[in-house]
Amino acid sequence: MGIKTRFTLHFALGLTLWLLGTGLSLVILFEVLLPLFDVVVGENTEGLLVGSIFALSTLVCIGLFGWYFGGPIAFIMRWIHQLSQGNYKQPPGLRKIYTRKETLRMRYLLYKEVLHSLQLLAEQLQANEVERKKIEQAKQEWIAGISHDLKTPLTYITGYSTLLLTNQYEWSTEEARSFTQEIYDKGKHMEELIQDLNLVLKLNDGVHLFPINTTSQDLVEFTKRVVADISNSPQAVDYRLHFKTNKPRIDVDFDDKFMQRILQNILMNSIIHNPEPVDIYIELFDYNEQARIHITDNGIGMPTHMMENLFQQYYRGATTDSASEGTGLGMAIVYNLVRAHHGTISVESEPSKGTSFDIHFPKKGRPQDNMS
């Protein structure tokens, strides 16, 4: 039964009760009370009594109508005001609107949809507030981590620059070159951090507005090159990378610069966060209109809370004192770049059992029905 129908029925019932009450009061007065006390009234007095009974019953009816219909509205308005003040807890008196059987009392039953919607709204706002606080805390920790990541290479740069500029020592050409190389490496690292920050700011404008230049390319050959480059990296010396594909060639529309970023970030994530030796498997599959990239390792894995927050922008799953450690933006960048290619990405992991990433791309650069 809709709220309009309930209002109509309750109002009609109240009006009927008022008429019956007024009529019954007149009958009792003129047919019972006056004859009982042998009171004889004239025509004028009779009209005055009828008017008085009518006025009194009307006032009582107005009061009851206000209590019956207005009481719940006042409760709802207080609840809305409480929500507007940022207080999402149950309002005082909420339990009083229910019977012992946990059903709404009759006059509150009129507004059951409104009350139910307010309850859902309060729960959602409370959940949003909890999530906002979590994000704010993660953001503060992320900013602290970024400050650390920028401060560490900056300390190296300042230190080596001071050594080169000091007049107390005569540095050999080899020593000066070594110091200069360190300054260069740390400067490049800071440049990469700033590039990550700029990329995230652009992605925050909306992945569908993010400019990517896709061309049809062989994903198999492209992935082989990325895997080979990472295999030759000094950081991957004691790691074993294995490549496999079910088709010798898989043509996919993608931006090679950003696809390289996606693959590098995932593979380097496996290398940085796993003690060697670790096996990393990269598998490519051709599924009609989709291409699938499956990357898995047999490393240390991660707990559930870390896995669930892995793609969050301000989440840093692990900390390290290494200056080469990332910003905590790497996997958030991966997630958004995959979405910018109309793809999907998911992660599965268990402690001590390794981690696996599953990525799906539409081969023709358009979202499929199951893409989000």
TAKA-V179975 format. One record per residue. N is the residue number from 1. RES is the residue in one small letter. PHI is phi in whole degrees, 0 to 359 (NA if undefined). PSI is psi in whole degrees, 0 to 359 (none if undefined). BURIAL is # if it has 24 or more other C-alpha atoms within 12 Angstrom, else .. Layout:
# TAKA-V179975
{{N	RES	PHI	PSI	BURIAL} {N	RES	PHI	PSI	BURIAL}}
This chain:
# TAKA-V179975
{{1	m	NA	128	.} {2	g	285	164	.} {3	i	295	325	.} {4	k	295	317	.} {5	t	296	317	.} {6	r	297	318	.} {7	f	299	315	#} {8	t	298	314	.} {9	l	295	316	.} {10	h	294	321	.} {11	f	293	316	#} {12	a	298	319	.} {13	l	296	317	.} {14	g	296	318	#} {15	l	296	319	.} {16	t	297	316	.} {17	l	296	324	.} {18	w	295	314	#} {19	l	297	316	.} {20	l	296	319	.} {21	g	296	318	.} {22	t	296	313	#} {23	g	297	318	.} {24	l	295	322	.} {25	s	297	319	#} {26	l	294	318	#} {27	v	297	314	.} {28	i	298	319	.} {29	l	294	309	.} {30	f	275	333	#} {31	e	260	343	.} {32	v	240	300	.} {33	l	291	310	.} {34	l	297	312	.} {35	p	298	326	.} {36	l	298	324	.} {37	f	258	12	.} {38	d	55	42	.} {39	v	264	126	.} {40	v	249	127	.} {41	v	245	148	.} {42	g	278	179	.} {43	e	295	320	.} {44	n	293	317	.} {45	t	294	322	.} {46	e	298	317	.} {47	g	296	322	.} {48	l	295	319	.} {49	l	295	317	.} {50	v	299	316	#} {51	g	297	321	.} {52	s	294	315	.} {53	i	298	317	#} {54	f	297	315	.} {55	a	295	317	.} {56	l	296	315	.} {57	s	295	326	#} {58	t	294	316	.} {59	l	297	317	.} {60	v	297	318	.} {61	c	296	319	#} {62	i	298	316	.} {63	g	298	316	.} {64	l	294	320	.} {65	f	297	317	#} {66	g	298	318	.} {67	w	293	317	.} {68	y	288	313	#} {69	f	268	325	#} {70	g	277	331	.} {71	g	303	308	.} {72	p	299	323	#} {73	i	295	319	.} {74	a	297	320	.} {75	f	297	317	#} {76	i	296	319	#} {77	m	295	321	.} {78	r	295	322	.} {79	w	295	315	#} {80	i	298	318	#} {81	h	298	319	.} {82	q	298	318	.} {83	l	296	321	#} {84	s	294	338	.} {85	q	273	2	.} {86	g	85	12	.} {87	n	260	108	.} {88	y	257	11	#} {89	k	283	169	#} {90	q	297	134	#} {91	p	289	154	.} {92	p	301	136	.} {93	g	88	4	.} {94	l	297	321	.} {95	r	294	334	.} {96	k	289	342	.} {97	i	276	358	#} {98	y	249	151	.} {99	t	278	178	.} {100	r	295	338	.} {101	k	271	12	.} {102	e	64	29	.} {103	t	249	153	.} {104	l	294	141	.} {105	r	295	158	.} {106	m	307	312	.} {107	r	289	335	#} {108	y	276	341	#} {109	l	297	335	#} {110	l	303	326	#} {111	y	248	29	#} {112	k	299	324	#} {113	e	294	319	.} {114	v	295	315	.} {115	l	295	320	#} {116	h	295	318	.} {117	s	295	321	.} {118	l	295	321	#} {119	q	297	315	.} {120	l	296	319	.} {121	l	298	316	.} {122	a	298	318	#} {123	e	295	319	.} {124	q	292	318	.} {125	l	296	322	.} {126	q	294	318	.} {127	a	296	320	.} {128	n	296	323	.} {129	e	294	318	.} {130	v	298	316	.} {131	e	294	321	.} {132	r	298	318	.} {133	k	294	322	.} {134	k	296	316	.} {135	i	295	320	.} {136	e	296	318	.} {137	q	295	315	.} {138	a	297	324	.} {139	k	295	317	.} {140	q	296	317	.} {141	e	295	322	.} {142	w	295	317	#} {143	i	298	319	#} {144	a	297	320	.} {145	g	294	319	#} {146	i	298	317	#} {147	s	300	319	.} {148	h	295	315	#} {149	d	295	328	#} {150	l	279	325	#} {151	k	290	323	#} {152	t	299	305	#} {153	p	294	329	#} {154	l	295	324	#} {155	t	296	318	.} {156	y	299	313	#} {157	i	299	313	#} {158	t	297	317	.} {159	g	296	311	.} {160	y	291	326	#} {161	s	296	320	.} {162	t	297	319	.} {163	l	297	318	.} {164	l	292	328	#} {165	l	273	347	.} {166	t	292	145	.} {167	n	263	1	.} {168	q	280	339	.} {169	y	231	151	.} {170	e	253	104	.} {171	w	279	141	.} {172	s	288	165	.} {173	t	300	320	.} {174	e	294	318	.} {175	e	294	317	.} {176	a	297	320	.} {177	r	296	320	.} {178	s	297	316	.} {179	f	296	317	#} {180	t	297	321	#} {181	q	297	319	.} {182	e	297	317	#} {183	i	299	317	#} {184	y	297	314	.} {185	d	299	316	.} {186	k	291	324	#} {187	g	296	320	#} {188	k	296	321	.} {189	h	297	317	#} {190	m	296	323	#} {191	e	297	320	.} {192	e	295	321	#} {193	l	299	315	#} {194	i	294	322	.} {195	q	297	320	.} {196	d	299	316	#} {197	l	297	316	#} {198	n	297	320	.} {199	l	296	318	#} {200	v	295	320	#} {201	l	299	321	.} {202	k	292	319	.} {203	l	293	331	#} {204	n	293	340	.} {205	d	288	350	.} {206	g	121	125	.} {207	v	295	332	#} {208	h	282	345	.} {209	l	263	354	.} {210	f	286	127	.} {211	p	284	112	.} {212	i	237	143	#} {213	n	251	96	.} {214	t	268	141	.} {215	t	224	154	.} {216	s	286	120	.} {217	q	222	163	.} {218	d	279	108	#} {219	l	292	330	#} {220	v	296	307	#} {221	e	296	320	.} {222	f	298	314	#} {223	t	295	322	#} {224	k	302	318	#} {225	r	294	317	.} {226	v	297	316	#} {227	v	297	319	#} {228	a	296	318	.} {229	d	299	316	.} {230	i	290	324	#} {231	s	299	328	#} {232	n	273	358	.} {233	s	288	142	.} {234	p	302	331	.} {235	q	289	340	#} {236	a	254	18	#} {237	v	303	315	.} {238	d	261	19	.} {239	y	248	143	#} {240	r	251	117	#} {241	l	256	128	#} {242	h	241	132	#} {243	f	244	141	#} {244	k	209	144	#} {245	t	214	150	#} {246	n	268	355	.} {247	k	221	141	.} {248	p	291	339	.} {249	r	214	132	.} {250	i	226	107	#} {251	d	276	125	#} {252	v	223	144	#} {253	d	277	116	#} {254	f	204	162	#} {255	d	271	115	#} {256	d	298	325	#} {257	k	296	316	.} {258	f	279	331	#} {259	m	294	322	#} {260	q	297	321	#} {261	r	296	318	#} {262	i	300	308	#} {263	l	293	317	#} {264	q	298	315	#} {265	n	298	318	#} {266	i	292	313	#} {267	l	294	317	#} {268	m	292	331	#} {269	n	298	319	#} {270	s	292	325	#} {271	i	285	314	#} {272	i	294	321	#} {273	h	262	7	#} {274	n	236	130	#} {275	p	290	139	.} {276	e	290	160	.} {277	p	274	144	.} {278	v	223	142	#} {279	d	264	130	#} {280	i	240	125	#} {281	y	249	128	#} {282	i	244	117	#} {283	e	237	136	#} {284	l	244	139	#} {285	f	226	142	#} {286	d	255	114	#} {287	y	240	83	.} {288	n	53	256	.} {289	e	271	0	.} {290	q	233	151	#} {291	a	246	139	#} {292	r	240	133	#} {293	i	245	122	#} {294	h	242	117	#} {295	i	241	123	#} {296	t	222	154	#} {297	d	222	164	#} {298	n	252	38	#} {299	g	276	208	#} {300	i	280	348	#} {301	g	69	193	#} {302	m	208	153	#} {303	p	290	166	.} {304	t	301	315	.} {305	h	297	326	.} {306	m	288	319	.} {307	m	297	318	#} {308	e	293	335	.} {309	n	255	7	#} {310	l	301	322	#} {311	f	267	6	#} {312	q	285	141	#} {313	q	298	321	#} {314	y	258	16	#} {315	y	263	129	#} {316	r	243	106	#} {317	g	290	330	#} {318	a	217	155	#} {319	t	243	155	.} {320	t	204	158	.} {321	d	268	359	.} {322	s	290	134	.} {323	a	289	343	#} {324	s	272	358	#} {325	e	294	151	#} {326	g	283	183	#} {327	t	271	352	#} {328	g	85	3	#} {329	l	262	347	#} {330	g	305	310	#} {331	m	283	331	#} {332	a	295	322	#} {333	i	295	316	#} {334	v	303	311	#} {335	y	302	313	#} {336	n	287	326	#} {337	l	291	323	#} {338	v	297	316	#} {339	r	296	324	#} {340	a	297	335	#} {341	h	269	13	#} {342	h	63	29	#} {343	g	254	180	#} {344	t	230	153	#} {345	i	219	141	#} {346	s	221	161	#} {347	v	225	142	#} {348	e	230	137	#} {349	s	201	150	#} {350	e	220	144	.} {351	p	303	133	.} {352	s	71	4	.} {353	k	239	3	.} {354	g	91	181	#} {355	t	225	145	#} {356	s	225	139	#} {357	f	247	137	#} {358	d	236	118	#} {359	i	238	135	#} {360	h	237	133	#} {361	f	236	140	#} {362	p	288	134	#} {363	k	292	333	#} {364	k	258	17	.} {365	g	71	24	#} {366	r	231	149	#} {367	p	292	139	.} {368	q	271	173	.} {369	d	298	331	.} {370	n	263	8	.} {371	m	275	154	.} {372	s	225	none	.}}
